[in-house]
Amino acid sequence: MCGAALALVLANISSSKGHAVLEAEAIADNRANWDDRADVHARSRMYDVDAFLTDADTISTVVRNDLAVLGPHLPESGIRGRSLLHLQCHIGTDTVSWARLGAVEVHGLDLSPNSLRHAARIAEADGRDITWVEGDARFASTVLDRRFDTIVTSTGTIVWLPELTAWARSIHDLLEPGGVFVIRDDHPILGAMQYEPWEIDDDYLGGGGARSYSDSGTYTEESEGQIAHTANHEWHHDLEEIVTALLGAGLVIEALRELPYMDWRAFADLVPCEQGWTLPESAPRIPLNFAVVARRPRH
């Protein structure tokens, strides 16, 4: 190998190592941020953990919306009796909701150990035997030695993942043959608007690297100044990237939906609706959520 070629190879290796270090630092920042958020969210009116635990029939709005998408792809018995993995489960109210609906052998996985501490407390208070696993959703199959009938993730999840190829492959490997996966999340067009419609001022297409910012608050009420670890790093993933990653992992897409509602009031124009929040009738019709249902083939 000539000197110039060797120098190019070494430069590429150095660049790759540098990128890996920056990515690892970004993930560590996000973990610390979500550890802080867990305390804020667990005491917030938005999550209202005490009310959730007081009424054993309560199912979170997130899970009700997820089930509306997933339901047509389940057997007549629905989620009841099906093993379930909840990726990026945060403080576990949604995970417990799935257990309340009859899911069995329920597991919740999250990057934030403090989120999982709250999740374990909430599940214990609800009398639920749920397994909590600390880990990166991209590599869930490396920390879980079993398969599931159903895998779910939703509402503010994949924006925290730098890439989706390993994530999709992990989902495939963790599904039983014939098992089903659903993701429902904020539509990527809102990220391009930075959740301030109606002007596009950021990338819609993925692959542009991390969007880093500092924020001492979170999406629950009156939280400004309560987050000590303020660094955030998000990655845009457009619909093509999401679907292509799932297909490339060997999953079969059964549904792709763009939805006119979302679970949280992401910007001031939204008005209440049955599913959470939507745009007023006078506003242009744009998607606020998307959902993909995918299945692992039986053969």
Short mmCIF file of the C-alpha atoms (twelve columns), coordinates in Angstrom:
data_MODEL
# 
_entry.id   MODEL 
# 
loop_
_atom_site.group_PDB 
_atom_site.id 
_atom_site.type_symbol 
_atom_site.label_atom_id 
_atom_site.label_alt_id 
_atom_site.label_comp_id 
_atom_site.label_asym_id 
_atom_site.label_seq_id 
_atom_site.Cartn_x 
_atom_site.Cartn_y 
_atom_site.Cartn_z 
_atom_site.pdbx_PDB_model_num 
ATOM 1   C CA . MET A 1   0.000   0.000   0.000  1 
ATOM 2   C CA . CYS A 2   1.402   3.377   -0.975 1 
ATOM 3   C CA . GLY A 3   1.955   6.093   1.592  1 
ATOM 4   C CA . ALA A 4   -0.987  8.216   0.398  1 
ATOM 5   C CA . ALA A 5   -3.383  5.262   0.498  1 
ATOM 6   C CA . LEU A 6   -2.191  4.243   3.956  1 
ATOM 7   C CA . ALA A 7   -2.629  7.808   5.191  1 
ATOM 8   C CA . LEU A 8   -6.213  7.830   3.867  1 
ATOM 9   C CA . VAL A 9   -7.031  4.550   5.599  1 
ATOM 10  C CA . LEU A 10  -5.553  5.785   8.879  1 
ATOM 11  C CA . ALA A 11  -7.470  9.050   8.552  1 
ATOM 12  C CA . ASN A 12  -10.723 7.134   8.012  1 
ATOM 13  C CA . ILE A 13  -10.028 4.939   11.042 1 
ATOM 14  C CA . SER A 14  -9.262  7.999   13.140 1 
ATOM 15  C CA . SER A 15  -12.438 9.718   11.922 1 
ATOM 16  C CA . SER A 16  -14.498 6.610   12.702 1 
ATOM 17  C CA . LYS A 17  -13.045 6.393   16.215 1 
ATOM 18  C CA . GLY A 18  -13.675 10.091  16.749 1 
ATOM 19  C CA . HIS A 19  -17.290 9.716   15.639 1 
ATOM 20  C CA . ALA A 20  -17.772 6.757   17.994 1 
ATOM 21  C CA . VAL A 21  -16.400 8.766   20.908 1 
ATOM 22  C CA . LEU A 22  -18.699 11.716  20.168 1 
ATOM 23  C CA . GLU A 23  -21.674 9.374   19.847 1 
ATOM 24  C CA . ALA A 24  -20.844 7.686   23.155 1 
ATOM 25  C CA . GLU A 25  -20.563 11.091  24.837 1 
ATOM 26  C CA . ALA A 26  -23.929 12.123  23.391 1 
ATOM 27  C CA . ILE A 27  -25.572 8.935   24.670 1 
ATOM 28  C CA . ALA A 28  -24.049 9.516   28.111 1 
ATOM 29  C CA . ASP A 29  -25.407 13.082  28.119 1 
ATOM 30  C CA . ASN A 30  -28.868 11.785  27.214 1 
ATOM 31  C CA . ARG A 31  -28.748 9.109   29.932 1 
ATOM 32  C CA . ALA A 32  -27.916 11.748  32.555 1 
ATOM 33  C CA . ASN A 33  -30.658 14.020  31.216 1 
ATOM 34  C CA . TRP A 34  -33.279 11.251  31.392 1 
ATOM 35  C CA . ASP A 35  -32.138 10.274  34.874 1 
ATOM 36  C CA . ASP A 36  -33.015 13.846  35.874 1 
ATOM 37  C CA . ARG A 37  -36.259 13.804  33.919 1 
ATOM 38  C CA . ALA A 38  -37.396 10.617  35.656 1 
ATOM 39  C CA . ASP A 39  -37.596 12.396  39.036 1 
ATOM 40  C CA . VAL A 40  -39.431 15.368  37.512 1 
ATOM 41  C CA . HIS A 41  -41.871 13.192  35.559 1 
ATOM 42  C CA . ALA A 42  -42.613 10.850  38.459 1 
ATOM 43  C CA . ARG A 43  -43.903 13.784  40.532 1 
ATOM 44  C CA . SER A 44  -45.605 15.660  37.669 1 
ATOM 45  C CA . ARG A 45  -49.345 16.201  37.166 1 
ATOM 46  C CA . MET A 46  -48.955 15.012  33.577 1 
ATOM 47  C CA . TYR A 47  -47.977 11.465  34.621 1 
ATOM 48  C CA . ASP A 48  -50.029 11.646  37.854 1 
ATOM 49  C CA . VAL A 49  -48.569 8.418   39.193 1 
ATOM 50  C CA . ASP A 50  -50.698 8.485   42.377 1 
ATOM 51  C CA . ALA A 51  -53.949 8.623   40.393 1 
ATOM 52  C CA . PHE A 52  -52.665 5.940   38.029 1 
ATOM 53  C CA . LEU A 53  -52.005 3.623   40.965 1 
ATOM 54  C CA . THR A 54  -55.269 4.486   42.719 1 
ATOM 55  C CA . ASP A 55  -57.414 3.280   39.783 1 
ATOM 56  C CA . ALA A 56  -56.329 -0.182  38.658 1 
ATOM 57  C CA . ASP A 57  -58.513 0.136   35.531 1 
ATOM 58  C CA . THR A 58  -56.592 3.150   34.212 1 
ATOM 59  C CA . ILE A 59  -54.790 2.604   30.923 1 
ATOM 60  C CA . SER A 60  -52.461 5.396   29.819 1 
ATOM 61  C CA . THR A 61  -53.481 7.497   26.819 1 
ATOM 62  C CA . VAL A 62  -50.276 6.425   25.079 1 
ATOM 63  C CA . VAL A 63  -51.158 2.732   25.347 1 
ATOM 64  C CA . ARG A 64  -54.783 3.312   24.321 1 
ATOM 65  C CA . ASN A 65  -53.526 5.055   21.183 1 
ATOM 66  C CA . ASP A 66  -50.928 2.341   20.547 1 
ATOM 67  C CA . LEU A 67  -53.532 -0.381  20.920 1 
ATOM 68  C CA . ALA A 68  -55.853 1.350   18.449 1 
ATOM 69  C CA . VAL A 69  -53.092 0.919   15.845 1 
ATOM 70  C CA . LEU A 70  -51.924 -2.528  16.954 1 
ATOM 71  C CA . GLY A 71  -55.315 -4.100  17.643 1 
ATOM 72  C CA . PRO A 72  -56.214 -5.089  14.052 1 
ATOM 73  C CA . HIS A 73  -52.963 -7.058  13.836 1 
ATOM 74  C CA . LEU A 74  -53.596 -9.122  16.979 1 
ATOM 75  C CA . PRO A 75  -55.717 -12.259 17.364 1 
ATOM 76  C CA . GLU A 76  -59.288 -12.008 18.677 1 
ATOM 77  C CA . SER A 77  -57.994 -12.261 22.240 1 
ATOM 78  C CA . GLY A 78  -56.001 -9.065  21.679 1 
ATOM 79  C CA . ILE A 79  -52.919 -8.501  23.808 1 
ATOM 80  C CA . ARG A 80  -54.150 -10.810 26.582 1 
ATOM 81  C CA . GLY A 81  -51.832 -13.763 27.136 1 
ATOM 82  C CA . ARG A 82  -49.119 -12.449 24.796 1 
ATOM 83  C CA . SER A 83  -45.557 -11.900 26.015 1 
ATOM 84  C CA . LEU A 84  -44.506 -8.265  25.575 1 
ATOM 85  C CA . LEU A 85  -41.341 -6.185  25.472 1 
ATOM 86  C CA . HIS A 86  -41.630 -2.408  25.865 1 
ATOM 87  C CA . LEU A 87  -38.579 -0.619  24.445 1 
ATOM 88  C CA . GLN A 88  -37.586 2.760   25.920 1 
ATOM 89  C CA . CYS A 89  -40.136 2.300   28.685 1 
ATOM 90  C CA . HIS A 90  -39.132 5.330   30.844 1 
ATOM 91  C CA . ILE A 91  -40.879 5.290   34.262 1 
ATOM 92  C CA . GLY A 92  -43.090 2.369   33.352 1 
ATOM 93  C CA . THR A 93  -46.674 3.654   33.485 1 
ATOM 94  C CA . ASP A 94  -47.210 2.539   29.883 1 
ATOM 95  C CA . THR A 95  -45.519 -0.804  30.584 1 
ATOM 96  C CA . VAL A 96  -47.800 -1.382  33.566 1 
ATOM 97  C CA . SER A 97  -50.752 -0.426  31.362 1 
ATOM 98  C CA . TRP A 98  -49.874 -3.244  28.953 1 
ATOM 99  C CA . ALA A 99  -49.777 -5.639  31.904 1 
ATOM 100 C CA . ARG A 100 -53.166 -4.351  33.053 1 
ATOM 101 C CA . LEU A 101 -54.528 -5.171  29.603 1 
ATOM 102 C CA . GLY A 102 -53.437 -8.781  30.045 1 
ATOM 103 C CA . ALA A 103 -49.961 -8.954  28.504 1 
ATOM 104 C CA . VAL A 104 -47.775 -11.583 30.214 1 
ATOM 105 C CA . GLU A 105 -44.058 -12.009 30.852 1 
ATOM 106 C CA . VAL A 106 -43.831 -8.240  30.435 1 
ATOM 107 C CA . HIS A 107 -40.376 -6.681  30.132 1 
ATOM 108 C CA . GLY A 108 -39.450 -2.995  30.032 1 
ATOM 109 C CA . LEU A 109 -36.091 -1.797  28.714 1 
ATOM 110 C CA . ASP A 110 -34.616 1.671   29.112 1 
ATOM 111 C CA . LEU A 111 -31.245 3.414   28.973 1 
ATOM 112 C CA . SER A 112 -31.863 5.378   32.176 1 
ATOM 113 C CA . PRO A 113 -31.299 3.488   35.447 1 
ATOM 114 C CA . ASN A 114 -33.195 6.109   37.432 1 
ATOM 115 C CA . SER A 115 -36.206 5.730   35.131 1 
ATOM 116 C CA . LEU A 116 -36.125 1.992   35.797 1 
ATOM 117 C CA . ARG A 117 -35.983 2.578   39.568 1 
ATOM 118 C CA . HIS A 118 -39.211 4.551   39.326 1 
ATOM 119 C CA . ALA A 119 -40.699 1.923   37.007 1 
ATOM 120 C CA . ALA A 120 -39.917 -0.869  39.477 1 
ATOM 121 C CA . ARG A 121 -41.497 1.124   42.318 1 
ATOM 122 C CA . ILE A 122 -44.654 1.800   40.305 1 
ATOM 123 C CA . ALA A 123 -44.976 -1.830  39.178 1 
ATOM 124 C CA . GLU A 124 -44.492 -3.108  42.733 1 
ATOM 125 C CA . ALA A 125 -47.153 -0.700  44.015 1 
ATOM 126 C CA . ASP A 126 -49.497 -2.048  41.337 1 
ATOM 127 C CA . GLY A 127 -48.719 -5.653  42.229 1 
ATOM 128 C CA . ARG A 128 -47.180 -6.372  38.814 1 
ATOM 129 C CA . ASP A 129 -44.335 -8.780  38.216 1 
ATOM 130 C CA . ILE A 130 -42.469 -6.947  35.431 1 
ATOM 131 C CA . THR A 131 -38.843 -7.472  34.461 1 
ATOM 132 C CA . TRP A 132 -36.875 -4.241  34.068 1 
ATOM 133 C CA . VAL A 133 -33.726 -4.227  31.938 1 
ATOM 134 C CA . GLU A 134 -31.169 -1.439  31.561 1 
ATOM 135 C CA . GLY A 135 -29.890 -1.139  28.018 1 
ATOM 136 C CA . ASP A 136 -29.700 0.675   24.698 1 
ATOM 137 C CA . ALA A 137 -32.728 -0.153  22.521 1 
ATOM 138 C CA . ARG A 138 -30.427 -0.557  19.519 1 
ATOM 139 C CA . PHE A 139 -28.789 -3.540  21.179 1 
ATOM 140 C CA . ALA A 140 -31.667 -4.974  23.208 1 
ATOM 141 C CA . SER A 141 -31.077 -8.461  21.812 1 
ATOM 142 C CA . THR A 142 -27.635 -8.531  23.441 1 
ATOM 143 C CA . VAL A 143 -29.074 -8.090  26.959 1 
ATOM 144 C CA . LEU A 144 -32.248 -10.182 26.573 1 
ATOM 145 C CA . ASP A 145 -31.974 -13.920 26.038 1 
ATOM 146 C CA . ARG A 146 -35.531 -14.682 24.940 1 
ATOM 147 C CA . ARG A 147 -38.201 -13.807 22.358 1 
ATOM 148 C CA . PHE A 148 -41.543 -12.030 22.613 1 
ATOM 149 C CA . ASP A 149 -44.927 -12.242 20.895 1 
ATOM 150 C CA . THR A 150 -45.186 -8.450  20.861 1 
ATOM 151 C CA . ILE A 151 -42.709 -5.559  20.977 1 
ATOM 152 C CA . VAL A 152 -43.876 -1.964  21.386 1 
ATOM 153 C CA . THR A 153 -42.279 1.478   21.436 1 
ATOM 154 C CA . SER A 154 -43.878 4.892   21.169 1 
ATOM 155 C CA . THR A 155 -43.941 8.593   21.883 1 
ATOM 156 C CA . GLY A 156 -40.571 10.306  21.801 1 
ATOM 157 C CA . THR A 157 -38.342 7.265   21.399 1 
ATOM 158 C CA . ILE A 158 -36.294 6.807   18.226 1 
ATOM 159 C CA . VAL A 159 -35.175 10.433  18.097 1 
ATOM 160 C CA . TRP A 160 -32.784 9.404   20.901 1 
ATOM 161 C CA . LEU A 161 -31.162 6.678   18.759 1 
ATOM 162 C CA . PRO A 162 -28.261 7.634   16.465 1 
ATOM 163 C CA . GLU A 163 -29.118 4.976   13.862 1 
ATOM 164 C CA . LEU A 164 -31.848 2.418   13.229 1 
ATOM 165 C CA . THR A 165 -30.204 -0.528  11.468 1 
ATOM 166 C CA . ALA A 166 -29.078 -2.275  14.670 1 
ATOM 167 C CA . TRP A 167 -32.370 -1.283  16.358 1 
ATOM 168 C CA . ALA A 168 -34.457 -2.957  13.655 1 
ATOM 169 C CA . ARG A 169 -32.251 -6.067  13.589 1 
ATOM 170 C CA . SER A 170 -32.553 -6.350  17.364 1 
ATOM 171 C CA . ILE A 171 -36.353 -6.128  17.136 1 
ATOM 172 C CA . HIS A 172 -36.402 -8.875  14.510 1 
ATOM 173 C CA . ASP A 173 -34.207 -11.133 16.648 1 
ATOM 174 C CA . LEU A 174 -36.321 -10.564 19.774 1 
ATOM 175 C CA . LEU A 175 -39.639 -11.360 18.077 1 
ATOM 176 C CA . GLU A 176 -41.058 -14.841 17.979 1 
ATOM 177 C CA . PRO A 177 -41.680 -16.039 14.407 1 
ATOM 178 C CA . GLY A 178 -45.079 -14.537 13.634 1 
ATOM 179 C CA . GLY A 179 -44.611 -11.947 16.382 1 
ATOM 180 C CA . VAL A 180 -45.617 -8.333  15.823 1 
ATOM 181 C CA . PHE A 181 -43.926 -4.972  16.449 1 
ATOM 182 C CA . VAL A 182 -45.501 -1.521  16.588 1 
ATOM 183 C CA . ILE A 183 -43.936 1.904   16.725 1 
ATOM 184 C CA . ARG A 184 -46.057 5.032   17.057 1 
ATOM 185 C CA . ASP A 185 -44.225 8.304   17.509 1 
ATOM 186 C CA . ASP A 186 -44.181 12.000  16.718 1 
ATOM 187 C CA . HIS A 187 -44.153 12.497  12.963 1 
ATOM 188 C CA . PRO A 188 -40.664 13.484  11.740 1 
ATOM 189 C CA . ILE A 189 -42.097 16.504  9.906  1 
ATOM 190 C CA . LEU A 190 -42.632 18.106  13.329 1 
ATOM 191 C CA . GLY A 191 -38.926 17.788  14.075 1 
ATOM 192 C CA . ALA A 192 -38.187 19.633  10.843 1 
ATOM 193 C CA . MET A 193 -40.476 22.397  12.139 1 
ATOM 194 C CA . GLN A 194 -38.889 22.170  15.590 1 
ATOM 195 C CA . TYR A 195 -42.469 21.749  16.852 1 
ATOM 196 C CA . GLU A 196 -43.289 25.324  15.897 1 
ATOM 197 C CA . PRO A 197 -45.404 25.121  12.746 1 
ATOM 198 C CA . TRP A 198 -45.613 26.403  10.167 1 
ATOM 199 C CA . GLU A 199 -42.077 27.062  8.978  1 
ATOM 200 C CA . ILE A 200 -39.557 24.358  8.080  1 
ATOM 201 C CA . ASP A 201 -36.242 25.314  9.694  1 
ATOM 202 C CA . ASP A 202 -34.455 21.999  10.258 1 
ATOM 203 C CA . ASP A 203 -33.761 18.752  8.400  1 
ATOM 204 C CA . TYR A 204 -36.606 16.368  7.640  1 
ATOM 205 C CA . LEU A 205 -34.395 13.728  6.006  1 
ATOM 206 C CA . GLY A 206 -32.227 11.647  8.335  1 
ATOM 207 C CA . GLY A 207 -28.465 11.205  8.252  1 
ATOM 208 C CA . GLY A 208 -27.509 14.760  9.129  1 
ATOM 209 C CA . GLY A 209 -25.955 13.936  12.479 1 
ATOM 210 C CA . ALA A 210 -27.046 14.905  15.959 1 
ATOM 211 C CA . ARG A 211 -29.078 18.012  16.783 1 
ATOM 212 C CA . SER A 212 -27.671 19.142  20.122 1 
ATOM 213 C CA . TYR A 213 -29.230 21.670  22.475 1 
ATOM 214 C CA . SER A 214 -29.452 22.606  26.133 1 
ATOM 215 C CA . ASP A 215 -32.738 22.588  28.066 1 
ATOM 216 C CA . SER A 216 -33.215 22.809  31.839 1 
ATOM 217 C CA . GLY A 217 -36.883 21.784  31.537 1 
ATOM 218 C CA . THR A 218 -38.881 18.908  30.089 1 
ATOM 219 C CA . TYR A 219 -42.319 18.341  28.563 1 
ATOM 220 C CA . THR A 220 -44.191 18.105  31.873 1 
ATOM 221 C CA . GLU A 221 -45.721 21.149  33.480 1 
ATOM 222 C CA . GLU A 222 -43.702 23.812  35.361 1 
ATOM 223 C CA . SER A 223 -40.442 21.899  34.925 1 
ATOM 224 C CA . GLU A 224 -38.150 24.723  33.804 1 
ATOM 225 C CA . GLY A 225 -34.951 24.737  35.865 1 
ATOM 226 C CA . GLN A 226 -35.484 21.266  37.349 1 
ATOM 227 C CA . ILE A 227 -33.102 19.404  35.029 1 
ATOM 228 C CA . ALA A 228 -29.459 19.548  36.132 1 
ATOM 229 C CA . HIS A 229 -27.991 17.669  33.154 1 
ATOM 230 C CA . THR A 230 -29.202 19.969  30.393 1 
ATOM 231 C CA . ALA A 231 -27.421 18.566  27.310 1 
ATOM 232 C CA . ASN A 232 -29.692 16.850  24.765 1 
ATOM 233 C CA . HIS A 233 -28.766 15.133  21.494 1 
ATOM 234 C CA . GLU A 234 -31.421 14.000  19.011 1 
ATOM 235 C CA . TRP A 235 -31.189 12.350  15.599 1 
ATOM 236 C CA . HIS A 236 -33.734 12.837  12.787 1 
ATOM 237 C CA . HIS A 237 -35.152 9.690   11.200 1 
ATOM 238 C CA . ASP A 238 -37.494 10.150  8.227  1 
ATOM 239 C CA . LEU A 239 -40.189 7.622   7.344  1 
ATOM 240 C CA . GLU A 240 -38.114 6.115   4.545  1 
ATOM 241 C CA . GLU A 241 -35.249 5.397   6.943  1 
ATOM 242 C CA . ILE A 242 -37.567 3.831   9.527  1 
ATOM 243 C CA . VAL A 243 -39.360 1.570   7.059  1 
ATOM 244 C CA . THR A 244 -36.170 0.645   5.198  1 
ATOM 245 C CA . ALA A 245 -34.452 -0.353  8.456  1 
ATOM 246 C CA . LEU A 246 -37.354 -2.625  9.433  1 
ATOM 247 C CA . LEU A 247 -37.534 -4.197  5.978  1 
ATOM 248 C CA . GLY A 248 -33.770 -4.642  5.883  1 
ATOM 249 C CA . ALA A 249 -33.936 -6.528  9.182  1 
ATOM 250 C CA . GLY A 250 -36.287 -9.065  7.583  1 
ATOM 251 C CA . LEU A 251 -39.591 -7.795  8.973  1 
ATOM 252 C CA . VAL A 252 -42.782 -7.521  6.912  1 
ATOM 253 C CA . ILE A 253 -44.586 -4.177  7.037  1 
ATOM 254 C CA . GLU A 254 -48.305 -4.684  7.641  1 
ATOM 255 C CA . ALA A 255 -49.342 -1.060  8.151  1 
ATOM 256 C CA . LEU A 256 -48.011 2.461   7.790  1 
ATOM 257 C CA . ARG A 257 -50.193 5.241   9.129  1 
ATOM 258 C CA . GLU A 258 -49.945 9.019   9.446  1 
ATOM 259 C CA . LEU A 259 -52.169 10.237  12.242 1 
ATOM 260 C CA . PRO A 260 -53.771 13.627  13.030 1 
ATOM 261 C CA . TYR A 261 -53.233 13.459  16.801 1 
ATOM 262 C CA . MET A 262 -50.450 13.151  19.378 1 
ATOM 263 C CA . ASP A 263 -50.105 12.339  23.076 1 
ATOM 264 C CA . TRP A 264 -48.715 15.636  24.333 1 
ATOM 265 C CA . ARG A 265 -49.256 19.305  23.629 1 
ATOM 266 C CA . ALA A 266 -46.150 19.824  21.526 1 
ATOM 267 C CA . PHE A 267 -47.082 23.375  20.506 1 
ATOM 268 C CA . ALA A 268 -49.647 26.009  21.392 1 
ATOM 269 C CA . ASP A 269 -51.899 25.550  18.327 1 
ATOM 270 C CA . LEU A 270 -53.041 22.106  19.472 1 
ATOM 271 C CA . VAL A 271 -56.477 21.564  21.003 1 
ATOM 272 C CA . PRO A 272 -57.741 18.644  23.125 1 
ATOM 273 C CA . CYS A 273 -59.228 15.588  21.421 1 
ATOM 274 C CA . GLU A 274 -60.130 12.031  22.412 1 
ATOM 275 C CA . GLN A 275 -56.636 10.739  21.627 1 
ATOM 276 C CA . GLY A 276 -54.845 13.637  23.327 1 
ATOM 277 C CA . TRP A 277 -54.136 16.665  21.143 1 
ATOM 278 C CA . THR A 278 -54.892 17.662  17.574 1 
ATOM 279 C CA . LEU A 279 -54.956 20.716  15.324 1 
ATOM 280 C CA . PRO A 280 -58.068 22.911  15.110 1 
ATOM 281 C CA . GLU A 281 -60.321 22.354  12.105 1 
ATOM 282 C CA . SER A 282 -59.191 25.662  10.593 1 
ATOM 283 C CA . ALA A 283 -55.540 24.542  10.426 1 
ATOM 284 C CA . PRO A 284 -53.868 22.842  7.440  1 
ATOM 285 C CA . ARG A 285 -54.034 19.052  7.641  1 
ATOM 286 C CA . ILE A 286 -50.584 17.663  8.464  1 
ATOM 287 C CA . PRO A 287 -49.612 14.424  10.227 1 
ATOM 288 C CA . LEU A 288 -48.755 14.728  13.911 1 
ATOM 289 C CA . ASN A 289 -47.972 11.058  14.573 1 
ATOM 290 C CA . PHE A 290 -46.929 8.119   12.445 1 
ATOM 291 C CA . ALA A 291 -47.273 4.417   13.146 1 
ATOM 292 C CA . VAL A 292 -45.709 1.311   11.623 1 
ATOM 293 C CA . VAL A 293 -46.791 -2.259  12.328 1 
ATOM 294 C CA . ALA A 294 -44.329 -4.969  11.272 1 
ATOM 295 C CA . ARG A 295 -44.225 -8.732  11.712 1 
ATOM 296 C CA . ARG A 296 -41.463 -11.323 11.804 1 
ATOM 297 C CA . PRO A 297 -42.236 -13.997 9.185  1 
ATOM 298 C CA . ARG A 298 -42.917 -17.499 10.485 1 
ATOM 299 C CA . HIS A 299 -40.397 -19.021 8.072  1 
# 
